[in-house]
Amino acid sequence: MTGAPPGSRFVLLATDPMARIDVPFLMSQKNGRMIGVEEADGLLRLTVETGESRDAPTD
C-alpha cells in the first residue's frame, strides 16, 4: 500500500481469524480505514482504504 494515493482500496485475504482484529488496528496506525469483511469457506476478504499520509507536508 506504500505509495498508493489516499482513498485507494485493497482486498486482503486471510485465513487467520485474528485478522478481524489485527487489520483494523493496522489501518488505524496507517491512517487508513477498514471498509468491510466477508467470510466464505474459512477465508476472510478484508477491504481496506488508504488514508492521507501522516508525513505529508502541510503548506
N, C-alpha and C positions, 0 to 999 in steps of 0.2 A: 504494500500500500504506500510505501515511501515514494514520494514524488507525484502521487495521484492528486489531481485537483480536488478542492473541497466539494463535497456532495457526490463524490464517486461512490458507487455501490459495488460490494463484493459479496460473493456467496462462499462461505467457509463450510467445508464438510468435516464432520467429526463423528467418531464412534464413542467417545468418552462422554458420559452423561454430565460430568463436571463442566463441560464446555458451556452449558446453560448459565453457569455462574462465572466462569473464567472469562468468556468472551465479552460480556457486558462490562466487566471490570477493566479489561484491557482497553476497550473502546473508550471508556471514561478517562483512562490515563492518556490516551492518544487524542483526546478532544473530539472523538467521533461518537457515534451512537449505534445502538442495536435497533434494527428495523423489525426483524421478526425471526421466528424459529419454527421450522416444520420438522416433523419426525416421521419416518417411514422405514420399517424393517430394521430398526436399530441404528439408522443413520440420521444424524441431525444435519439440517441445512440451515445455517445461521446467516441471515442477511445483515450486513453492516454498512454504515455510511461514514466516509471520512469527513472530518471537520476542518476548521481553519487551523493552520499550523500555529502552535504557540510561539514559534520562533520567527513568525512573520514580522517584518518591520512595520512600525506604525508611524505614519507621516503626520 
